[in-house]
Amino acid sequence: MTEIPAIRLSTPGGPEAMHLSTVSLPQPGSGQIRIRHSAIGVNFIDTYHRSGLYKVDLPTGIGLEGAGTVDALGEGAEGWSIGDRAVYCTGPIGAYAAAHCVAADRAVKLPDGIGFDAAASSLLKGLTVQYLIRQIHRVQAGETVLFHAGAGGVGQIAVQWLKALGATVIATAGGPEKCALVSALGADHVIDYRTDEIAPKVREITGGAGVPVVYDGVGADTFMASLDSLQPRGLLVSFGNASGPVTGVDLGLLAAKGSLFVTRPTLFHYVPTREALQAAADDLFAAMLDGSITLAEPTVYPLAEATQAHTDLEARRTTGSLILRP
């Protein structure tokens, strides 16, 4: 039986918990397609699965996102043909491998003009931005919003897309180099969280009013600053835990700080059907193809160096997106 390289996880832990192994080439089941990967996306959610923050059944593969060519079809895999260019980002877990089987209705076809590297480095991040700014709170031209971690993979897409929508963008980043990058992407105001207090700067920028919505993928380190940056009845969208999860929240704070709203969403609940997934992907692809979003070349690691990719990602030594090359 043909074997392929794959990253496996036997116990939760740090990056060193992952190991390169050899596994049998998976065969697509009913309603599945098999994709031979050209590029594999690396995302913060992968580190949550690896560390045990998000529980997964062990032993397991890891990774949710990949792009490549369909090379096998399971029974009932409607709408696909051998040779189709495909990308997916909602699993099942196990994308860190040379090939992976996914449900036919959880993958999308790549349009001409978008390559495998761009797709694998942007679909999960881009769909995250799509549901944040086009579904949870549909940002309107003229609104001022705060988006944390503007130099990250999600942040770079968000800053550009928000500007294309006509928003005034306040973004945070760490250090002069990352702040300059975010500014170059079009952010109207960039706050260096290493040297500035976030909420007072937001109040200064907005003439004391605060913003109607804050998008926070950082988590514990920025939670209070995010609440303090909101105008009355504002919305905090807490969508990630890069600095650790938010815990021990006193709901009375929301009343005291202006009858605020907080949501802790996940992408999976915003693209629950094939139609919803395709519509969100089409929205993203259109923004990429019309130039609203320009992606920097991703940082590429060989599949065998997935441990180093996670180490660099968690140490915030990277900007933009990371991919693995099988």
SERO-4910 file (N, C-alpha, C, O; in steps of 0.05 Angstrom, whole numbers):
BEGIN
 pado doro    nc1    nc2    nc3   cac1   cac2   cac3    cc1    cc2    cc3    oc1    oc2    oc3
  Met    A     17    -24      0      0      0      0     18     25      0     38     26     14
  Thr    A     10     45    -15     25     70    -17     26     84     10      5     85     24
  Glu    A     49     95     17     51    109     42     59    138     36     72    144     16
  Ile    A     51    156     54     57    185     51     67    196     77     61    185     98
  Pro    A     83    218     76     91    231    101     68    246    114     51    258    100
  Ala    A     68    247    140     47    261    155     58    268    182     74    254    194
  Ile    A     48    290    193     54    298    220     34    286    239     10    288    234
  Arg    A     43    274    261     25    261    279     29    272    308     51    283    314
  Leu    A      9    269    324      9    279    351     -2    257    369    -25    248    365
  Ser    A     14    248    389      6    226    407     -3    237    434    -21    226    446
  Thr    A     10    258    443      2    270    468      3    301    465     19    311    450
  Pro    A    -15    315    479    -14    344    477     11    356    489     23    344    507
  Gly    A     19    379    478     44    391    489     53    414    471     38    425    456
  Gly    A     79    420    474     91    441    458     96    432    429     88    410    422
  Pro    A    110    449    413    115    441    386    129    414    383    125    400    363
  Glu    A    146    408    402    161    383    401    143    358    404    152    336    399
  Ala    A    118    362    411    100    339    413     92    328    386     84    305    384
  Met    A     96    344    365     90    334    338    114    319    328    137    324    334
  His    A    108    298    311    130    283    299    123    275    271     99    270    265
  Leu    A    143    273    254    139    265    226    137    234    225    154    220    237
  Ser    A    117    225    212    112    196    210    106    189    181    105    206    164
  Thr    A    102    163    176     93    153    150     67    139    155     65    122    172
  Val    A     47    145    138     20    133    141     11    123    114     22    131     93
  Ser    A     -9    106    114    -20     96     90    -35    118     75    -48    135     88
  Leu    A    -33    119     49    -48    138     33    -78    135     39    -89    113     35
  Pro    A    -91    155     49   -120    152     56   -137    148     32   -132    158     10
  Gln    A   -158    133     36   -178    128     14   -203    143     20   -214    141     43
  Pro    A   -214    158      1   -238    173      7   -263    156     12   -268    136     -2
  Gly    A   -278    163     33   -302    149     39   -326    161     24   -322    178      7
  Ser    A   -349    152     31   -373    162     18   -375    193     22   -373    203     44
  Gly    A   -379    207     -1   -383    236      0   -357    251      4   -358    275      9
  Gln    A   -334    238      1   -308    251      5   -293    253    -21   -298    238    -40
  Ile    A   -274    272    -21   -254    274    -42   -226    272    -29   -223    280     -6
  Arg    A   -206    263    -44   -179    263    -35   -163    284    -49   -165    286    -74
  Ile    A   -149    300    -34   -133    322    -46   -104    317    -41    -95    313    -19
  Arg    A    -89    317    -63    -59    316    -62    -50    344    -57    -54    361    -74
  His    A    -38    349    -34    -31    376    -26     -7    387    -42     13    374    -46
  Ser    A    -10    412    -50     13    428    -59     22    447    -38     45    455    -37
  Ala    A      3    455    -20     10    473      2    -10    468     25    -33    461     21
  Ile    A      0    471     50    -16    466     74    -15    490     91      7    501     97
  Gly    A    -37    500    100    -38    524    117    -31    518    146    -39    497    156
  Val    A    -17    536    158    -11    535    187    -25    557    201    -23    581    193
  Asn    A    -41    551    221    -58    570    234    -57    567    265    -49    547    275
  Phe    A    -64    589    279    -62    589    308    -80    567    320    -73    555    340
  Ile    A   -103    561    307   -120    540    318   -105    513    318   -112    496    335
  Asp    A    -86    509    301    -70    484    301    -54    482    328    -51    460    339
  Thr    A    -44    505    337    -30    504    363    -48    498    386    -40    486    406
  Tyr    A    -74    506    384    -93    500    405    -99    470    406   -101    458    427
  His    A   -101    458    382   -105    429    381    -80    414    392    -83    395    407
  Arg    A    -57    424    384    -32    411    393    -28    413    423    -19    393    435
  Ser    A    -34    436    434    -28    441    463    -49    428    481    -44    423    505
  Gly    A    -72    421    470    -94    411    487   -114    432    495   -133    425    509
  Leu    A   -109    457    488   -129    478    494   -156    471    482   -177    474    495
  Tyr    A   -156    462    457   -179    451    444   -175    420    443   -156    411    431
  Lys    A   -193    406    456   -190    377    459   -195    362    432   -214    368    418
  Val    A   -177    344    425   -180    327    402   -174    298    411   -160    293    430
  Asp    A   -185    279    396   -180    251    401   -151    244    393   -143    251    371
  Leu    A   -137    231    411   -109    223    406   -106    193    403   -122    178    415
  Pro    A    -86    184    387    -68    200    370    -83    211    346   -104    202    339
  Thr    A    -70    231    334    -84    245    313    -64    258    294    -40    262    301
  Gly    A    -73    265    270    -59    284    254    -65    312    264    -77    315    285
  Ile    A    -57    332    249    -62    359    257    -64    377    232    -54    370    211
  Gly    A    -77    399    235    -81    417    213   -108    415    200   -120    393    198
  Leu    A   -119    438    191   -146    440    180   -147    450    152   -169    449    139
  Glu    A   -125    459    141   -126    474    116   -106    464     96    -82    459    102
  Gly    A   -114    460     71    -96    452     50   -107    458     22   -131    461     19
  Ala    A    -89    459      3    -97    464    -25    -81    445    -43    -58    439    -38
  Gly    A    -94    436    -64    -81    419    -83   -100    409   -104   -119    422   -111
  Thr    A    -94    385   -114   -109    374   -136   -125    349   -128   -114    331   -114
  Val    A   -150    348   -135   -166    324   -129   -156    300   -145   -153    302   -169
  Asp    A   -149    278   -131   -139    255   -145   -155    229   -140   -148    208   -150
  Ala    A   -176    231   -123   -193    208   -119   -220    218   -109   -222    238    -95
  Leu    A   -241    203   -117   -269    211   -109   -282    187    -95   -280    165   -104
  Gly    A   -294    193    -72   -311    173    -59   -338    172    -72   -346    190    -87
  Glu    A   -353    151    -65   -380    148    -76   -397    172    -67   -398    179    -43
  Gly    A   -411    184    -86   -429    206    -79   -416    233    -76   -429    251    -66
  Ala    A   -391    235    -83   -377    261    -81   -385    279   -105   -370    281   -124
  Glu    A   -408    290   -102   -420    305   -125   -406    332   -129   -396    345   -111
  Gly    A   -404    340   -155   -394    366   -162   -364    367   -166   -353    389   -170
  Trp    A   -350    345   -164   -321    344   -166   -312    325   -188   -326    305   -193
  Ser    A   -289    331   -200   -277    313   -219   -247    310   -213   -235    328   -201
  Ile    A   -235    288   -221   -207    284   -218   -192    307   -233   -199    314   -256
  Gly    A   -173    319   -219   -158    341   -231   -168    369   -223   -154    388   -229
  Asp    A   -191    370   -210   -200    397   -201   -181    408   -180   -169    394   -164
  Arg    A   -178    435   -181   -162    449   -161   -180    456   -138   -201    468   -141
  Ala    A   -171    448   -114   -189    450    -91   -174    462    -67   -150    460    -65
  Val    A   -189    473    -48   -179    483    -23   -200    480     -2   -224    481     -7
  Tyr    A   -191    474     22   -210    471     45   -196    482     70   -172    486     71
  Cys    A   -212    487     90   -201    499    115   -216    491    140   -209    501    162
  Thr    A   -236    474    138   -252    467    161   -249    437    168   -266    425    180
  Gly    A   -226    426    160   -220    399    167   -234    378    150   -245    384    129
  Pro    A   -233    353    159   -226    343    186   -196    347    192   -180    351    174
  Ile    A   -190    346    217   -162    350    226   -144    329    212   -152    306    209
  Gly    A   -120    337    205   -101    319    192    -89    330    167    -79    314    150
  Ala    A    -91    356    162    -81    368    137    -51    367    135    -40    369    113
  Tyr    A    -36    365    157     -7    364    156      2    337    145     13    320    159
  Ala    A     -2    333    119      4    308    106      5    313     76     -4    333     66
  Ala    A     17    294     61     19    297     32     -8    296     18    -11    307     -3
  Ala    A    -28    283     31    -54    281     19    -74    278     42    -67    269     64
  His    A    -99    286     37   -119    285     58   -147    282     45   -151    291     23
  Cys    A   -165    268     59   -192    264     49   -210    283     65   -209    284     89
  Val    A   -227    297     50   -246    316     62   -273    312     50   -276    302     28
  Ala    A   -294    321     64   -321    320     54   -323    338     29   -313    360     29
  Ala    A   -336    328      9   -339    343    -16   -352    369    -12   -347    388    -27
  Asp    A   -370    371      8   -384    396     12   -370    415     32   -382    435     39
  Arg    A   -345    408     40   -330    426     57   -305    436     43   -288    449     55
  Ala    A   -303    431     17   -281    442      1   -293    460    -20   -317    458    -27
  Val    A   -277    478    -30   -286    496    -51   -267    495    -74   -243    491    -71
  Lys    A   -277    500    -98   -260    501   -122   -246    527   -124   -257    549   -118
  Leu    A   -221    526   -132   -205    550   -135   -210    563   -162   -209    550   -183
  Pro    A   -216    589   -162   -219    603   -188   -192    607   -201   -171    607   -188
  Asp    A   -193    611   -227   -168    618   -241   -157    644   -229   -172    662   -222
  Gly    A   -131    646   -228   -119    670   -217   -110    668   -188    -97    686   -178
  Ile    A   -119    647   -174   -110    643   -146    -95    616   -144   -106    595   -149
  Gly    A    -70    618   -137    -53    594   -136    -56    579   -110    -69    588    -91
  Phe    A    -43    556   -109    -45    538    -86    -33    551    -61    -45    550    -39
  Asp    A    -10    565    -63      2    577    -40    -16    599    -29    -20    600     -4
  Ala    A    -27    616    -46    -44    637    -37    -69    625    -24    -79    636     -4
  Ala    A    -80    604    -36   -104    592    -25   -100    580      2   -115    585     21
  Ala    A    -78    564      5    -73    550     30    -65    569     52    -68    563     76
  Ser    A    -54    592     45    -45    612     65    -67    632     71    -63    649     89
  Ser    A    -90    630     58   -109    652     62   -138    642     67   -154    658     78
  Leu    A   -145    618     60   -174    611     62   -184    612     90   -204    625     95
  Leu    A   -171    599    109   -181    599    137   -180    628    148   -199    637    160
  Lys    A   -158    641    143   -156    669    153   -176    687    139   -189    704    152
  Gly    A   -178    684    113   -196    701     97   -225    696    104   -241    715    106
  Leu    A   -233    671    107   -260    665    115   -266    675    144   -288    683    150
  Thr    A   -245    674    161   -248    685    188   -254    715    186   -273    725    199
  Val    A   -239    729    170   -245    758    166   -272    762    154   -287    780    162
  Gln    A   -280    745    135   -306    748    122   -328    746    142   -346    763    142
  Tyr    A   -328    726    160   -350    724    178   -349    745    200   -370    753    211
  Leu    A   -325    754    207   -322    776    227   -334    802    217   -350    815    231
  Ile    A   -326    811    193   -333    838    184   -356    839    164   -365    861    157
  Arg    A   -365    815    155   -387    815    136   -412    801    146   -433    802    134
  Gln    A   -409    786    169   -432    772    180   -438    780    209   -460    789    215
  Ile    A   -418    777    227   -424    783    255   -431    813    258   -451    819    270
  His    A   -414    830    248   -419    859    247   -412    867    219   -389    869    212
  Arg    A   -432    873    203   -427    881    175   -417    910    174   -433    929    176
  Val    A   -391    912    172   -379    939    174   -388    956    150   -388    947    127
  Gln    A   -394    981    157   -404   1000    137   -383   1021    132   -366   1027    149
  Ala    A   -384   1033    108   -366   1055    102   -370   1077    123   -393   1084    129
  Gly    A   -348   1089    132   -350   1110    152   -347   1101    180   -343   1118    198
  Glu    A   -351   1076    186   -348   1066    213   -318   1065    221   -301   1061    204
  Thr    A   -313   1068    246   -286   1065    257   -285   1039    274   -301   1036    291
  Val    A   -266   1022    268   -264    996    281   -236    992    292   -217   1003    281
  Leu    A   -233    976    313   -208    968    324   -203    939    318   -219    922    324
  Phe    A   -180    933    305   -173    905    299   -145    900    311   -126    913    304
  His    A   -144    880    329   -119    874    342   -101    856    324   -111    842    306
  Ala    A    -75    857    329    -55    841    315    -57    844    285    -59    825    270
  Gly    A    -55    869    276    -57    876    248    -35    865    231    -39    863    206
  Ala    A    -13    857    242     10    847    226      8    816    222     23    805    207
  Gly    A    -11    803    236    -14    774    233    -28    767    207    -36    785    192
  Gly    A    -30    741    202    -43    732    177    -72    742    175    -79    751    153
  Val    A    -88    739    196   -115    748    196   -116    779    194   -131    790    179
  Gly    A    -99    791    210    -99    820    212    -92    834    185   -104    854    178
  Gln    A    -73    823    170    -65    835    145    -88    835    125    -93    854    110
  Ile    A   -103    813    125   -126    811    107   -148    830    116   -160    844    100
  Ala    A   -152    831    143   -173    848    154   -169    877    148   -187    891    140
  Val    A   -145    887    153   -139    915    149   -145    923    121   -158    944    116
  Gln    A   -136    907    102   -140    914     73   -170    913     66   -180    931     52
  Trp    A   -183    893     75   -212    889     68   -228    912     81   -246    923     68
  Leu    A   -222    918    106   -237    939    119   -233    966    105   -252    981    102
  Lys    A   -209    971     96   -204    996     81   -220    996     55   -230   1017     46
  Ala    A   -221    973     41   -236    972     16   -265    977     21   -279    986      3
  Leu    A   -275    970     45   -303    975     51   -309   1004     60   -332   1012     63
  Gly    A   -287   1019     63   -291   1047     70   -290   1053     99   -298   1075    108
  Ala    A   -280   1034    116   -279   1038    145   -253   1054    152   -234   1054    137
  Thr    A   -254   1067    175   -230   1078    187   -219   1056    206   -233   1047    224
  Val    A   -194   1048    201   -183   1025    215   -162   1034    236   -142   1047    229
  Ile    A   -167   1026    260   -147   1028    282   -137    999    286   -153    981    292
  Ala    A   -111    995    284   -100    968    288    -78    969    309    -65    990    313
  Thr    A    -74    947    322    -52    944    341    -31    925    329    -37    908    313
  Ala    A     -6    929    337     16    912    329     39    916    350     38    935    365
  Gly    A     58    898    349     80    899    368    106    906    356    118    890    341
  Gly    A    117    930    362    143    939    352    141    955    327    122    954    312
  Pro    A    162    971    322    162    990    300    160    976    272    146    986    255
  Glu    A    173    953    269    172    940    243    144    931    236    134    935    214
  Lys    A    131    918    255    103    909    250     84    932    247     65    931    231
  Cys    A     88    953    263     70    976    261     73    989    233     53    998    221
  Ala    A     98    990    223    102   1002    196     89    985    175     77    995    156
  Leu    A     90    958    178     77    940    159     47    946    159     35    947    137
  Val    A     34    948    182      5    952    184     -2    979    172    -23    981    158
  Ser    A     14    998    177      9   1025    165     10   1023    135     -6   1036    121
  Ala    A     30   1009    124     32   1006     96      9    992     83      3    996     59
  Leu    A     -4    975     98    -28    960     88    -52    978     87    -73    971     75
  Gly    A    -51   1002     99    -73   1021     97    -86   1029    123   -105   1045    123
  Ala    A    -77   1018    146    -90   1025    171    -87   1055    176    -66   1067    171
  Asp    A   -109   1067    185   -108   1096    189    -93   1104    215    -81   1125    216
  His    A    -94   1086    235    -80   1091    260    -69   1064    269    -83   1044    269
  Val    A    -44   1064    278    -32   1039    288    -22   1044    316     -7   1063    321
  Ile    A    -30   1027    335    -22   1029    363     -2   1008    369     -7    984    365
  Asp    A     22   1015    378     42    996    386     36    988    415     40   1003    434
  Tyr    A     26    963    418     18    955    444     41    951    464     37    948    488
  Arg    A     66    951    453     89    949    471     96    975    485    108    975    506
  Thr    A     87    997    473     95   1023    484     71   1040    491     74   1059    507
  Asp    A     47   1034    481     24   1051    485      2   1036    499     -1   1012    495
  Glu    A    -14   1050    515    -38   1039    526    -60   1040    505    -66   1061    494
  Ile    A    -72   1017    499    -90   1015    476   -115   1032    480   -121   1049    463
  Ala    A   -130   1028    501   -156   1041    504   -153   1072    505   -169   1085    491
  Pro    A   -134   1083    520   -132   1113    519   -125   1123    491   -135   1144    483
  Lys    A   -109   1108    476   -103   1117    448   -128   1116    431   -133   1134    415
  Val    A   -144   1095    434   -169   1093    419   -187   1117    426   -199   1129    408
  Arg    A   -190   1123    451   -206   1146    460   -196   1172    448   -211   1189    439
  Glu    A   -170   1174    448   -158   1198    436   -164   1200    406   -171   1222    396
  Ile    A   -161   1178    392   -166   1178    363   -195   1184    357   -201   1198    337
  Thr    A   -213   1174    374   -242   1177    368   -255   1201    383   -279   1203    384
  Gly    A   -239   1218    394   -250   1241    408   -265   1234    432   -284   1248    440
  Gly    A   -257   1212    445   -270   1203    470   -293   1184    466   -304   1173    485
  Ala    A   -302   1180    441   -327   1165    436   -323   1135    438   -342   1121    446
  Gly    A   -300   1125    431   -296   1096    429   -306   1086    402   -316   1101    385
  Val    A   -304   1060    398   -311   1048    372   -335   1030    376   -340   1020    398
  Pro    A   -350   1025    354   -374   1008    356   -367    978    358   -383    962    368
  Val    A   -343    970    348   -336    942    348   -306    939    350   -291    954    338
  Val    A   -298    919    366   -270    911    368   -267    882    361   -283    865    370
  Tyr    A   -248    876    344   -242    848    336   -217    840    350   -195    851    345
  Asp    A   -219    820    367   -197    813    385   -190    783    383   -205    767    393
  Gly    A   -168    777    369   -159    750    368   -136    744    387   -124    722    386
  Val    A   -129    763    404   -107    760    422   -115    746    447   -101    729    457
  Gly    A   -138    754    458   -148    740    482   -142    754    508   -148    777    512
  Ala    A   -130    739    527   -127    748    554   -113    775    557   -121    792    572
  Asp    A    -92    779    541    -76    804    545    -90    829    537    -83    851    546
  Thr    A   -110    827    519   -123    851    508   -152    853    516   -165    873    508
  Phe    A   -163    834    530   -192    834    535   -202    859    549   -221    871    539
  Met    A   -189    868    570   -199    892    584   -195    917    567   -212    934    567
  Ala    A   -172    918    553   -168    942    536   -189    943    514   -197    964    505
  Ser    A   -197    919    504   -218    918    483   -244    929    494   -257    945    481
  Leu    A   -252    920    518   -277    930    530   -276    960    534   -295    974    529
  Asp    A   -253    970    543   -250    998    549   -248   1015    524   -249   1040    526
  Ser    A   -246   1003    500   -244   1018    475   -272   1021    462   -274   1035    442
  Leu    A   -292   1008    473   -318   1008    461   -336   1031    469   -334   1041    492
  Gln    A   -352   1040    451   -373   1059    457   -396   1045    471   -397   1020    469
  Pro    A   -414   1059    484   -437   1045    496   -452   1028    476   -457   1036    453
  Arg    A   -459   1004    485   -473    984    470   -455    973    447   -466    962    427
  Gly    A   -429    977    449   -411    967    429   -407    937    432   -416    924    451
  Leu    A   -395    925    411   -392    896    409   -363    888    409   -347    898    392
  Leu    A   -355    871    427   -329    858    427   -331    831    415   -346    813    425
  Val    A   -317    826    393   -316    800    379   -290    787    387   -269    794    376
  Ser    A   -291    769    407   -267    756    417   -264    729    402   -278    709    409
  Phe    A   -247    728    382   -247    705    364   -222    688    366   -218    670    350
  Gly    A   -204    694    385   -179    678    387   -166    681    414   -174    697    430
  Asn    A   -146    664    418   -132    663    444   -102    663    441    -88    648    455
  Ala    A    -91    680    424    -62    680    419    -46    684    445    -24    673    447
  Ser    A    -57    699    464    -42    703    489    -53    687    512    -46    690    535
  Gly    A    -71    668    505    -85    652    526   -114    659    527   -123    681    518
  Pro    A   -131    640    537   -160    644    537   -168    665    558   -155    669    579
  Val    A   -191    678    553   -203    696    572   -218    679    592   -235    663    584
  Thr    A   -213    683    618   -227    668    639   -236    686    661   -227    709    663
  Gly    A   -254    676    678   -263    691    701   -276    717    696   -272    737    711
  Val    A   -292    719    675   -305    744    667   -329    750    685   -346    732    689
  Asp    A   -330    774    696   -353    783    712   -372    797    693   -365    818    682
  Leu    A   -395    786    688   -414    798    669   -423    826    677   -431    841    660
  Gly    A   -421    832    702   -428    859    711   -410    880    698   -418    904    696
  Leu    A   -386    873    689   -369    892    676   -381    903    650   -378    926    643
  Leu    A   -397    886    637   -409    894    612   -429    916    616   -431    935    600
  Ala    A   -444    914    638   -463    936    645   -448    961    654   -455    983    645
  Ala    A   -428    958    671   -413    981    681   -399    996    659   -396   1021    662
  Lys    A   -390    983    639   -375    996    618   -392   1005    594   -381   1013    573
  Gly    A   -418   1003    596   -435   1014    575   -454    995    562   -460    998    539
  Ser    A   -465    976    578   -483    956    567   -472    943    541   -484    942    520
  Leu    A   -447    933    544   -432    922    522   -442    894    514   -454    880    530
  Phe    A   -435    886    489   -440    859    479   -413    846    475   -394    858    466
  Val    A   -412    820    481   -388    804    475   -397    778    462   -417    765    471
  Thr    A   -383    770    440   -389    744    428   -362    729    425   -342    741    419
  Arg    A   -364    703    428   -340    686    424   -347    666    402   -355    643    407
  Pro    A   -343    675    377   -353    659    354   -331    639    344   -308    640    351
  Thr    A   -340    622    326   -322    604    312   -332    603    283   -356    603    278
  Leu    A   -314    600    264   -320    600    236   -341    579    229   -358    583    213
  Phe    A   -338    556    241   -355    533    234   -385    539    236   -401    528    221
  His    A   -392    556    255   -420    562    258   -430    583    238   -454    588    236
  Tyr    A   -412    595    223   -419    615    203   -418    605    174   -426    619    156
  Val    A   -408    581    171   -408    568    144   -418    540    148   -404    521    141
  Pro    A   -442    536    159   -451    509    166   -460    492    142   -462    468    145
  Thr    A   -465    504    119   -475    489     96   -456    494     73   -440    513     73
  Arg    A   -459    477     52   -443    480     28   -448    507     16   -429    520      6
  Glu    A   -473    516     16   -480    541      4   -468    565     19   -459    584      7
  Ala    A   -469    564     45   -458    585     62   -427    587     59   -416    608     57
  Leu    A   -415    563     57   -386    562     54   -378    574     27   -359    590     25
  Gln    A   -392    565      6   -385    575    -21   -390    605    -23   -374    619    -35
  Ala    A   -412    615    -11   -418    644    -12   -396    660      2   -387    681     -8
  Ala    A   -387    650     25   -366    665     39   -340    664     24   -325    684     22
  Ala    A   -333    640     12   -309    638     -3   -310    655    -28   -290    668    -36
  Asp    A   -333    656    -41   -336    673    -65   -331    703    -58   -319    718    -73
  Asp    A   -341    711    -35   -337    738    -25   -308    744    -22   -298    765    -30
  Leu    A   -293    725     -9   -265    728     -5   -250    728    -32   -233    746    -36
  Phe    A   -255    708    -49   -241    707    -74   -245    732    -91   -226    741   -104
  Ala    A   -269    743    -91   -274    768   -106   -257    790    -96   -246    806   -111
  Ala    A   -254    792    -69   -237    813    -58   -208    809    -64   -193    829    -68
  Met    A   -199    784    -67   -171    778    -74   -167    785   -104   -146    796   -111
  Leu    A   -186    777   -120   -182    781   -149   -185    810   -158   -173    818   -178
  Asp    A   -201    826   -144   -204    854   -152   -183    872   -140   -184    897   -144
  Gly    A   -165    861   -124   -143    876   -113   -149    889    -86   -132    903    -75
  Ser    A   -173    884    -75   -179    895    -48   -160    883    -28   -152    896     -8
  Ile    A   -153    858    -32   -134    843    -14   -110    834    -30   -113    820    -50
  Thr    A    -87    843    -22    -62    834    -34    -46    819    -13    -40    829      8
  Leu    A    -40    794    -20    -26    777      0      4    777     -4     13    774    -27
  Ala    A     18    780     17     47    776     16     53    747     12     37    729     19
  Glu    A     76    741      0     84    713     -3     86    700     24     99    711     42
  Pro    A     74    677     28     75    664     54    103    654     60    120    649     42
  Thr    A    109    651     86    134    638     95    130    608     92    110    597    102
  Val    A    149    595     79    146    567     72    165    550     89    189    556     90
  Tyr    A    154    529    101    170    509    115    165    482    103    143    476     95
  Pro    A    186    465    101    181    437     93    163    424    114    163    431    137
  Leu    A    147    405    105    129    390    123    144    380    147    134    380    170
  Ala    A    169    370    143    184    359    164    192    379    186    200    372    208
  Glu    A    189    405    179    196    426    198    172    440    210    172    463    217
  Ala    A    150    425    213    126    435    225    131    444    254    119    464    263
  Thr    A    148    431    268    155    439    296    166    467    296    158    483    313
  Gln    A    184    473    278    196    500    276    175    521    269    175    543    279
  Ala    A    157    513    251    135    532    243    118    540    267    112    563    270
  His    A    111    520    283     95    526    307    111    542    327    101    561    340
  Thr    A    137    536    330    154    551    349    155    581    341    152    598    357
  Asp    A    159    586    315    161    613    305    134    627    308    133    651    315
  Leu    A    113    613    302     86    626    303     79    634    331     70    656    336
  Glu    A     84    617    350     76    623    378     95    644    391     87    658    409
  Ala    A    119    646    381    138    666    390    133    693    377    147    712    383
  Arg    A    114    694    358    107    719    344    131    729    328    135    753    326
  Arg    A    147    710    318    170    718    302    163    720    272    180    727    256
  Thr    A    138    716    265    130    716    237    110    738    232     96    748    250
  Thr    A    109    747    207     87    765    198     73    751    175     86    736    160
  Gly    A     48    756    172     33    744    150     29    714    154     28    705    177
  Ser    A     27    700    133     19    672    134     42    652    131     63    659    121
  Leu    A     37    628    142     56    606    141     44    583    126     20    577    130
  Ile    A     60    569    110     50    544     98     72    523    100     96    529    103
  Leu    A     63    498     99     81    475     98     80    464     69     60    463     56
  Arg    A    104    456     60    107    444     33    111    414     36    132    406     46
  Pro    A     91    397     27     95    368     30    117    357     12    122    333     12
***
